Amino acid sequence: MTISTRHLVDPELLALADNFPPLTLSDESLPAIRGMFTSMLADQVLPDLPVETREVAVPSREPGRTIRCLMIRPSSMAPSAPAILHFHGGGHVMGAPEMNQAELMQWAAELDCLVLSVDYRLAPETPFPGPMEDAQDALHWLHGEAQTLGIDKKRIAMAGQSAGGAMAACLALMTRDEGEIQLAFQLLEAPRLDDQIRDGAEANPFTGEFVWTRQASAYCRKAYLGAGNSSPYASALRATDVAGLAPTFVAVGALDLFVDECVEYCGRLLRAGVPTELIVYPGCFHGFQMAAGAQVTMRSHRDSLNALKKALVG
């Protein structure tokens, strides 16, 4: 039985819920959907802030290949500033750093920090572990070039939305296990943490109706993970040990397909002694921040900014 959750949606988000075009993902539809998002990014209006934005080519582990990243920094940045390594959303199959450029500019301006957003390779052309290798290479470069970039290598945070939140969480686990870099913080917004989509009696019937559906998520997980992958570096919820991770902030909507896995992961972090903050926004589905003028969207941006400020600035 299908349950409509429209009556639970925040009233300011109803127009988005009712008018967002159905996102039916497949190998055939993906090129057109990617093109649609590219066109939307080309038309976006960016804020007038005292920051500088440029593309940088970060070396990869593969000779002759670089990773395009978007670097945003204040026009006049204090010495030994904090840094945020960021990963965009898009189900691992679409998206670009420019999706979040306006908010990343605000982070750089208000936190006096450097932001590096990674244009990692996408599935299905490059499935796991390729995108995570890009993420790890970008972190190693950022940490290794800290003095040249004018940042404090002890104040590097991970951040990401949706699939990008999944990558940030997985990279935090990889970095802890590698033992060479100590991360300061991880900010995960509506992260995809599980390699499985719960169904039957385990499924939450009040999630996944709007914008990001079970069908869309199933396509993306198969494109990224193949038939399945139990590695915690692919899906953080697979980790059997989460002790020693950096302090964590997780934000997700109550109607979001990922809410249950976010709650479960935060419970594990808390039981492992990891300082953790979880915010669940009532009436919000995945991607609700596209309703830019909604009060809950503005609140969520403030919550994320304040969490970063507390972790990196004090």
VEXDREN-2710 file (C-alpha; in Angstrom, 1 decimal):
% VEXDREN-2710
k/r/px/py/pz
1/MET/0.0/0.0/0.0
2/THR/1.3/3.4/-1.0
3/ILE/1.0/6.2/1.7
4/SER/0.9/9.8/0.5
5/THR/3.0/12.0/2.7
6/ARG/1.9/15.3/1.2
7/HIS/0.0/16.2/4.3
8/LEU/3.3/16.0/6.3
9/VAL/5.2/18.4/4.0
10/ASP/6.2/21.8/5.3
11/PRO/3.7/24.2/3.7
12/GLU/6.5/26.3/2.2
13/LEU/7.8/23.2/0.4
14/LEU/4.5/22.1/-1.2
15/ALA/5.1/24.0/-4.4
16/LEU/8.5/22.2/-4.9
17/ALA/6.9/18.8/-4.0
18/ASP/4.1/19.3/-6.4
19/ASN/6.0/20.8/-9.3
20/PHE/9.4/19.1/-9.3
21/PRO/9.5/17.0/-12.5
22/PRO/9.6/13.2/-12.0
23/LEU/13.3/12.0/-11.9
24/THR/13.2/8.7/-13.6
25/LEU/16.8/7.7/-13.8
26/SER/18.1/5.1/-16.3
27/ASP/21.1/4.7/-18.6
28/GLU/19.0/6.2/-21.4
29/SER/17.7/9.2/-19.4
30/LEU/20.9/10.1/-17.6
31/PRO/22.5/12.2/-20.4
32/ALA/19.4/14.5/-20.7
33/ILE/19.1/14.8/-16.9
34/ARG/22.8/15.7/-16.6
35/GLY/22.2/18.3/-19.4
36/MET/19.3/19.8/-17.5
37/PHE/21.3/20.3/-14.4
38/THR/24.2/21.8/-16.4
39/SER/21.8/24.4/-17.9
40/MET/20.4/25.2/-14.4
41/LEU/23.9/25.9/-13.1
42/ALA/24.7/28.1/-16.0
43/ASP/21.7/30.3/-15.1
44/GLN/22.4/30.6/-11.3
45/VAL/23.0/34.0/-9.7
46/LEU/25.9/34.0/-7.3
47/PRO/26.1/36.3/-4.3
48/ASP/28.4/39.4/-4.2
49/LEU/30.9/38.4/-1.6
50/PRO/34.6/39.2/-1.0
51/VAL/35.9/35.8/-2.1
52/GLU/37.9/34.6/-5.0
53/THR/36.9/31.5/-7.0
54/ARG/39.1/29.6/-9.4
55/GLU/39.5/26.1/-10.8
56/VAL/42.6/24.1/-9.8
57/ALA/43.9/20.9/-11.2
58/VAL/44.8/18.5/-8.4
59/PRO/47.2/15.6/-9.2
60/SER/45.6/12.1/-9.1
61/ARG/47.3/8.8/-8.3
62/GLU/47.2/8.1/-12.0
63/PRO/50.1/9.6/-14.0
64/GLY/48.9/12.3/-16.4
65/ARG/45.4/12.7/-14.9
66/THR/44.3/15.6/-12.8
67/ILE/41.1/16.2/-10.8
68/ARG/39.3/19.4/-11.4
69/CYS/38.4/21.2/-8.2
70/LEU/36.7/24.5/-7.4
71/MET/38.7/26.5/-4.9
72/ILE/37.0/29.4/-3.0
73/ARG/38.9/31.6/-0.6
74/PRO/38.4/35.0/1.0
75/SER/40.0/37.9/-0.9
76/SER/42.1/38.6/2.2
77/MET/42.4/35.4/4.2
78/ALA/44.1/35.3/7.6
79/PRO/47.3/33.1/7.9
80/SER/46.8/29.5/9.0
81/ALA/43.1/29.5/8.1
82/PRO/40.8/26.5/8.4
83/ALA/39.8/24.5/5.2
84/ILE/36.8/22.6/4.1
85/LEU/37.0/19.7/1.6
86/HIS/33.6/19.5/0.0
87/PHE/31.8/16.9/-2.1
88/HIS/28.6/17.7/-4.2
89/GLY/25.5/15.6/-4.4
90/GLY/23.9/14.0/-7.4
91/GLY/23.6/10.3/-6.6
92/HIS/27.2/9.6/-7.7
93/VAL/25.9/9.9/-11.3
94/MET/25.6/13.7/-11.9
95/GLY/26.4/17.0/-10.4
96/ALA/29.4/19.4/-10.1
97/PRO/31.0/21.6/-7.5
98/GLU/29.1/24.6/-8.9
99/MET/25.8/23.1/-7.5
100/ASN/26.8/24.5/-4.1
101/GLN/28.9/27.4/-5.1
102/ALA/26.7/30.1/-3.5
103/GLU/26.7/28.4/-0.1
104/LEU/30.4/27.6/-0.4
105/MET/31.1/31.2/-1.1
106/GLN/29.3/32.1/2.1
107/TRP/31.3/29.6/4.1
108/ALA/34.5/31.0/2.8
109/ALA/33.5/34.6/3.5
110/GLU/31.9/34.1/7.0
111/LEU/34.4/31.5/8.3
112/ASP/37.5/33.1/6.7
113/CYS/38.4/29.7/5.3
114/LEU/39.5/28.0/2.2
115/VAL/36.9/25.7/0.5
116/LEU/38.0/23.1/-2.0
117/SER/35.1/21.3/-3.8
118/VAL/36.0/18.2/-5.8
119/ASP/34.7/17.4/-9.3
120/TYR/35.1/13.7/-8.7
121/ARG/34.5/11.2/-11.5
122/LEU/30.9/10.0/-11.9
123/ALA/29.2/6.6/-12.2
124/PRO/28.3/4.6/-14.2
125/GLU/31.4/5.5/-16.2
126/THR/33.5/5.4/-13.1
127/PRO/32.0/3.3/-10.3
128/PHE/33.4/2.8/-6.8
129/PRO/36.3/3.0/-5.9
130/GLY/37.2/5.6/-8.6
131/PRO/35.3/8.6/-7.1
132/MET/36.7/7.8/-3.6
133/GLU/40.2/7.7/-5.0
134/ASP/39.6/11.2/-6.3
135/ALA/38.4/12.2/-2.9
136/GLN/41.4/10.8/-1.1
137/ASP/43.8/12.3/-3.6
138/ALA/42.2/15.7/-3.1
139/LEU/42.6/15.4/0.7
140/HIS/46.2/14.4/0.5
141/TRP/46.9/17.3/-1.9
142/LEU/45.1/19.8/0.4
143/HIS/46.9/18.5/3.4
144/GLY/50.3/18.4/1.7
145/GLU/50.0/21.9/0.2
146/ALA/48.8/23.4/3.5
147/GLN/51.7/25.8/3.9
148/THR/51.6/27.0/0.3
149/LEU/47.8/27.5/0.5
150/GLY/48.0/29.3/3.9
151/ILE/45.8/26.8/5.8
152/ASP/46.1/25.0/9.1
153/LYS/46.4/21.3/8.3
154/LYS/45.0/20.6/11.8
155/ARG/41.8/22.4/10.9
156/ILE/40.6/20.5/7.8
157/ALA/36.9/19.5/7.7
158/MET/34.9/17.2/5.4
159/ALA/31.6/18.3/4.1
160/GLY/29.0/17.0/1.6
161/GLN/25.4/16.7/0.6
162/SER/23.6/13.5/-0.3
163/ALA/26.1/11.3/-2.4
164/GLY/28.7/13.9/-1.4
165/GLY/27.8/13.4/2.3
166/ALA/28.3/9.6/1.6
167/MET/31.8/10.4/0.2
168/ALA/32.7/12.7/3.1
169/ALA/31.7/10.0/5.7
170/CYS/33.6/7.3/3.8
171/LEU/36.6/9.5/3.4
172/ALA/36.6/10.2/7.2
173/LEU/36.7/6.4/7.8
174/MET/39.5/5.9/5.2
175/THR/41.5/8.7/6.7
176/ARG/41.1/7.4/10.3
177/ASP/42.3/4.0/9.2
178/GLU/45.2/5.4/7.2
179/GLY/46.4/7.3/10.2
180/GLU/48.3/10.0/8.5
181/ILE/45.8/12.9/8.7
182/GLN/43.7/14.0/11.6
183/LEU/40.5/15.6/10.5
184/ALA/38.8/18.3/12.5
185/PHE/35.1/17.8/11.6
186/GLN/32.7/16.2/9.3
187/LEU/29.5/17.8/8.1
188/LEU/27.0/15.5/6.4
189/GLU/23.8/16.8/4.9
190/ALA/21.3/14.1/4.0
191/PRO/24.1/11.6/3.4
192/ARG/23.5/8.3/1.6
193/LEU/25.1/6.0/4.2
194/ASP/23.7/2.5/3.4
195/ASP/24.4/0.3/0.4
196/GLN/20.9/-1.2/0.7
197/ILE/17.4/0.3/0.3
198/ARG/15.1/-1.0/2.9
199/ASP/11.9/-2.5/1.7
200/GLY/9.0/-4.5/3.0
201/ALA/8.5/-4.3/6.8
202/GLU/11.8/-2.6/7.2
203/ALA/10.9/0.3/4.9
204/ASN/9.8/3.6/6.3
205/PRO/6.6/4.3/4.4
206/PHE/6.8/8.1/5.1
207/THR/10.0/8.6/3.2
208/GLY/11.1/8.9/-0.5
209/GLU/7.9/10.2/-2.1
210/PHE/9.2/13.5/-3.3
211/VAL/12.2/14.6/-5.5
212/TRP/14.5/11.6/-4.6
213/THR/12.6/8.4/-4.8
214/ARG/13.5/4.7/-4.1
215/GLN/13.7/4.2/-7.9
216/ALA/16.2/7.0/-8.4
217/SER/18.3/5.8/-5.4
218/ALA/18.2/2.2/-6.6
219/TYR/19.5/3.2/-10.0
220/CYS/22.3/5.3/-8.5
221/ARG/23.4/2.7/-6.0
222/LYS/23.7/0.1/-8.7
223/ALA/25.6/2.4/-11.0
224/TYR/28.0/3.3/-8.2
225/LEU/28.3/0.0/-6.3
226/GLY/27.4/-2.6/-8.9
227/ALA/25.6/-5.7/-7.5
228/GLY/26.6/-4.7/-4.0
229/ASN/29.6/-3.7/-2.0
230/SER/29.9/-4.1/1.8
231/SER/33.0/-2.0/2.1
232/PRO/32.7/0.8/4.7
233/TYR/34.6/3.0/2.2
234/ALA/31.6/2.6/-0.2
235/SER/28.9/3.0/2.4
236/ALA/29.7/4.2/5.9
237/LEU/27.0/2.3/7.6
238/ARG/28.9/-0.9/6.8
239/ALA/31.6/0.2/9.2
240/THR/31.8/-2.1/12.3
241/ASP/34.0/0.4/14.2
242/VAL/33.3/4.1/14.1
243/ALA/35.4/5.0/17.2
244/GLY/38.0/7.8/16.7
245/LEU/36.2/9.7/14.0
246/ALA/36.1/13.4/13.9
247/PRO/33.2/15.3/15.6
248/THR/30.2/15.0/13.3
249/PHE/27.1/17.1/12.3
250/VAL/24.3/15.3/10.4
251/ALA/21.2/17.1/9.0
252/VAL/18.4/15.4/7.2
253/GLY/14.7/15.8/6.5
254/ALA/12.1/13.7/8.3
255/LEU/10.6/12.6/4.9
256/ASP/14.0/12.0/3.4
257/LEU/14.7/8.5/2.0
258/PHE/18.0/8.5/4.0
259/VAL/16.6/9.6/7.4
260/ASP/16.6/6.1/9.0
261/GLU/20.2/5.4/8.1
262/CYS/21.3/8.8/9.3
263/VAL/19.6/8.2/12.7
264/GLU/21.2/4.8/12.9
265/TYR/24.7/6.0/12.0
266/CYS/24.5/8.9/14.6
267/GLY/23.5/6.3/17.2
268/ARG/26.6/4.3/16.4
269/LEU/28.8/7.4/16.6
270/LEU/27.3/8.4/20.0
271/ARG/27.8/4.9/21.4
272/ALA/31.5/5.1/20.2
273/GLY/32.1/8.4/22.0
274/VAL/32.2/10.6/18.9
275/PRO/30.8/14.1/19.5
276/THR/27.7/14.1/17.3
277/GLU/24.9/16.5/16.5
278/LEU/21.9/15.3/14.6
279/ILE/19.1/17.6/13.3
280/VAL/16.0/16.1/11.7
281/TYR/13.9/18.8/9.9
282/PRO/10.1/18.0/10.1
283/GLY/8.2/18.2/6.9
284/CYS/11.3/18.1/4.7
285/PHE/12.2/15.7/1.9
286/HIS/15.5/15.1/0.1
287/GLY/16.6/18.3/-1.8
288/PHE/14.2/20.6/0.1
289/GLN/16.9/23.3/0.0
290/MET/16.0/23.9/-3.7
291/ALA/13.1/26.0/-2.2
292/ALA/15.6/28.8/-1.5
293/GLY/13.1/31.2/0.2
294/ALA/11.6/28.7/2.6
295/GLN/12.2/29.4/6.3
296/VAL/13.5/25.8/6.9
297/THR/16.0/26.2/4.0
298/MET/17.4/29.3/5.5
299/ARG/17.5/27.7/8.9
300/SER/19.3/24.7/7.6
301/HIS/22.0/26.9/6.0
302/ARG/22.4/28.7/9.3
303/ASP/22.6/25.4/11.2
304/SER/25.4/24.1/8.9
305/LEU/27.3/27.4/9.0
306/ASN/27.1/27.5/12.8
307/ALA/28.3/23.9/13.1
308/LEU/31.3/24.6/10.9
309/LYS/32.0/27.9/12.8
310/LYS/31.9/26.1/16.2
311/ALA/34.2/23.3/14.9
312/LEU/36.7/25.4/12.9
313/VAL/36.7/28.9/14.4
314/GLY/35.5/28.4/18.0
END
